[in-house]
């Protein structure tokens, strides 16, 4: 039986009312010519009777779609937007929503409507469209406005004509029929002028204007030898090419210097292959020549009309090449006629040139050997990082000569060079001091360069950041850095969480392109642009990228990836990336990384697949998980949580070789048991890295391991399900499932604390880790609730080979079958290094009875914590255990929480073991304090305390030295704070007690102390 095939869900457009209430959704249709989805206007009218117009999310009125010829599509349609709910404005709810942008009167706002619309709304719509035609907009919007205006103008004219035939006289906005006709005719006559100004506007301000052009994009072509024009064959005619200075009056300039566009003071170039040239650039040349003839001016640019002859400013006799005010008009007219003869005008959406088109012009110029291919123009980067080419006079008018001279001298003195014409600078730096001096001189010039820096010393990460920040302040566009090393900009998981250049390549104000040369390996490079980085081989001859065009194309690719839900979406993204690679000639690119604040993905260009991904929790697009091609995955967890998608990711990507888990102080072995144990069987090894970010955002690698020959777990199935293992089963049954990997190599281990419960699996894992790195573990929690005898044996070996400084023992009920094994575990504790011991739980008496020996104890801190609502009573044998520990240790901290003595006189045994010379904190809960005060322990403590004070007064020097020796052996303040944090996160912790701290907090004990003892306590705290 064939599997059921379900149809894909329909593509719909959502609508809402002005008060944001959802309305009907209508189906969208696919246009085979454009590949865009749309909604028929007739469907919208039928669904929403009485509709006036539609608003998008930015509250702009929607226009009808146009085709490739800038004519309205028929039937009329609205473009589909899946991420927007269009707002429906009805006739009866429009109210007083007049068109506030209309300067000629108060007209009701509207978008194009059907032919049967009331005359008043049709008139208001037409006036609205004409008003917007007069404003500066992108070319595509202007063409759409023009088509919509023509349509509504014709409808209005037809309605008025019908009224004229019926001899009906009506007033609209205070005008009669004849006045409206005149108004429409006047507006229609202005459309060509608006169209011309819109073309000029987009040639100067369009998105293409931000591209880093290799030469000036403004030029004219004029006849070179008029004798060649006597032949009627157009192919014999010769032409000469002239660049224009693309100057703008965007800043205060030198007094008296004209601020208009003009011909460069250069003799120009003979044009090679004119016929081929005009086939590509003919329409563009026509637009520029038209601007030269008619002129154009706005608040930034000024092209003087040809009649003023100011276009020839600064051209002298040596460079005029017979180009004068007397013949320039006739030469322009001849070129226009020639182009119109050989190449009919083409309809073009974008009036400007792309960077690649501009760069290709050089192939048509007859440049003499050693000649200048830029027409003696100089590259200039303005405050908004727009690149233009200007004559030397117009470029240097903004900059002082002294700072530039200082920079040039410094650069040349360090083996570099400054190309003022190209606005490029290259320098080699050998120290931090030189880098700081270079940054100061560079920022003083207030001039933007494309910069190449070679770092010939081991620079720090902070110095690289400062260097990039200062260069970005100069509004530089491109930066090349040679000398970055992986220790400055790591290649591990931190390249996602700490991208050194993420805030330096900014779409608005930062550097647009940063290239790391010879990184991460020699003869390789890494290019950072926007949210992307491209890894490739280092080409022998490097060409500047068109950063805007490349970034825009990469963002299209990134948009597909961010919305990807299925594996097929990743295939579509790779296809888009291939097109970008082909368009920009990035054939040497080996990988492309898309960076996001919450996720990242690396696409391998050879494999044509995503091979690496990073995610904060579950932020990564689902399709990246299910691609099946991942070899490396990094996850940054804010919560101790794994979902089924995570394990499904491991199961789907059978080629996964490396998994990095970044977390924030949670239980390390939770991750080991929930990842390694569930990883299905591989014939090849895989790598697991665990990173703790508790103290540093970059994190520290706690464990990095290579794991081989993982056995099957659970039922033997290789399917990864989050609920495959039942952790509620008894530990002896659970052991059958805990068959750890047979071969784990710990490449790195910096796991100094284990704070959670251990299973037999994780205990054996820890045994293997400490066997290879025996001195790593410093803080340990002993909780045997999930351990069998095998697990206890593993823990015993771990404690024997570890130099613990803090031990937290969870004193749960002791299983008699395991009591001997537990005693052996306790006997394996290395007392020589242990500084702190915490015994907490409801069975502390049993555990203290099991502890074989404490002779070598040298503790600085001992805490006994009961659990439960009622205080736990300590037996006399437990008191003797505490006595032995205290008597052999310089205890500075002794605390009892939620405990009391079975016999209150046992407090005397405790006090007898304590040396007041070392004690700085005695913590007692209220029940313990009550017992303490009612026993003879108070008098004994007083006597020992007074004795210590007298000894200190008699031999202050000797006693002070003794205290200092003890202080020197005490843990540091930072260590103590970490101990407190470590202890507080333990399970089964008792409720907070009432502390009575000698010399620190008022209480019954402090009332009996002397100022000298309090000074002694302060001495301890200072140390």
Secondary structure, DSSP 8 states (H G I E B T S, - for coil): -----------EEEEE-TTS-B---EE-EE-TTT--EEEEHHHHHHHSTTEEEEE-TTS-B----B-TTS-B-SS-EEE--TT-EEEEEETTT-TT-B-TT-SSS--B------TTS-HHHHHHHHHHHHHHHTS---HHHHHHHHHHHHHHHHHHHHHHHHHHHTT----BTTB-HHHHHHHHHHHHHHHHHHHHHHHHHHHHHSGGGGS--SS-S-EEEEES-GGGGGSS-GGG--EEEEEEE-----S---TT---S-EE-SS--EEESSHHHHHHHHHHHHHHHHHHHHH-EE-SS-EE--GGG-GGGTT--HHHHTT--TTTHHHHHHHHHHHHHHHS-----S--S--HHHHHHGGGGEE--TT--TTTT-EEEE-TT--EEEE-HHHHHTTS-HHHHHHHHHHHHTTT-EEETTTTEEEEEE-SHHHHHHHHHHHHHHT---EEEEEE-S---HHHHHHHHHHHHHTT--EEEEE---TTTS-SSTHHHHT-TTTTTB-SSSSBSEEEEET-SSTTEEEEEETTEEEEEE--SS-----HHHHHHHHHHHHHHHHT--SHHHHHHHHHHHHHHHHHHT-TTEEEEEEE-SSEEEEEETTTTEEEEEEEETT-S-HHHHTTS--SEEEEE-SSS---HHHHHHHHH-TT--EEEEEESS--HHHHHHHHGGGS---SS-EEEEEEE-SS-TT-EEEEEEEEES----TTS-----TTSS-TTS-HHHHTTT----SEEEEEEE---EE-S---HHHHHHHHHHHHHSTT---EEEE--TT--HHHHHHHHHHHHH---SEEEEE-----GGGHHHHHHHHHT--TTT--EEEEEES-HHHHHHH----TT---SEEEEEE-SSS-EEE-HHHHHHHHHHHHTS--SEEEEESEEESSTTHHHHHHHH--TTT--EEEE-HHHHHHHHTSTHHHHHHHHHHHHHHHHHHSHHHHHHHHHHHHHHS--HHHHHHHHHHHHT-TT---------TTTS-STTGGG--HHHHHHHHHHHH-
